[in-house]
Amino acid sequence: MEVEVIKTKTQYEKALQRFEEIFHAKSNTKEGKEAQLLALVIKDYDDKHFVINSPDPVEVIKYRMEQMNLTKTELGKILGHGTRVSVILNRERKLTLEMIRNLHAKLNIPLESLIQAY
């Protein structure tokens, strides 16, 4: 099979099918090299057509609260502003740099998730 840039869903499906057929080929064989190229063009198509957006910081915080069974009162202690929990969770007020640092340090939330625009 000649490997080329995938532009349509039909090409994508054919590439996936062929990739499954030759997935276990040794890397130094003709089919192994074809599998490597297919993996690249499939990934390129996936990246362009199946974008997964990061959740906004509030959703990340709510998810971590659920995971850890945290109450709003406990979150308030972590944020350093107990009275601001509701306005933060309702997106009426943005997180401060201090709050982001505390959430990262105490709840182990990745900084990249906390600094997203929302």
N, C-alpha and C positions, 0 to 999 in steps of 0.2 A: 504494500500500500504506500502511496506517495503521501507524505505528511505535509499539510499546508495549514495556514491560519484558518481557524473555524469562524465562519460568518453567519451560519444559520443553525437553527435548532436541529434540523435533519443531519447536518454535518456533525454537530455535537453528539447526537445519539449514535451515529455510525462510529465516530472516534471512540466513544465510551465502549461500544460493543467490541471493537477491534482491540482496544486496550485490555479488556477483560480476557480476550483470547490469548494475548501474548504477555500477560502480566508477569509470568514466572520465567520468562526467557532470560538466559544468561546475558549479562551486560555487554560482553565482547562479541556477541553474534549480531547478525543483521536484524533479527527480530528484537533483540535487546536494545539496540540503538533506536529502532522504530518506537519501542515502548517509551524510551526516554524522551523522544521528541513529542510523542503523543501526550505524555504527562504535562509537558510545557504548554502545548497549545490548549489542552483541556483546562489547565489552571488559568490561563489567560482568559478564556471564555467565561469560566466560572467567576473570576474576579470582576469582569465587566457586567455580567448579567445576573449574578446572584449576590448582590451586595447585602451584607448584614450590618445594619447600623448599630452602633453602640447605644446601650440604654442611657438615658440622661441620669445625672447624679442622684436625683431624688428617687428614681426607681431603684438604683443600686443600693441606696441607703435603706429603703423599705424592704428590699429583698434580704439584705444582711440582717436587719432587725428581725425579720421573720425566721431566718435561719438560726439566729442566736436567742430567740424568744425575748428580745429586748422590749421594754416598755418605753413610752415616750419620755417618762421621767428619767429612765436610765440613759436614754439618748441625750436628753438635755444636759446631764452631767458630763457626758463625753463632749458635746458641743461647747460646753462652757457657758451656755446661755439657756437655762431651763425654760424660760418664758418664750423663747423663739422657735421651739420645736415645731409647733403647729404652722407658723408662717413659713418656715423652711419647707416642711412637707407639703404644704399647699402651694408652693412655688410663688409665694408673695414676697419672699426675700431671698436673695442669693446667699450662697455659702461664702464666708470670709476665708481668708488664707489660714487663719488660726483654726477655724472649724475643719477645713480640709486636712490640715496637718494632724489634728486630733483623730479624725475619722480614719485616716490612714494608719496612724500609730496604734490606736486602740481597737479598731475593728478590722484591721488588715485589708482595707479596701484599696485597690490600686489607685495611685495618684491620677493615672490617665483617665480613669472612670469618673473621678471627682471633678476634674477640671473641664469636662465637656460642657459645651454651651447648652443651655436649656431655657 
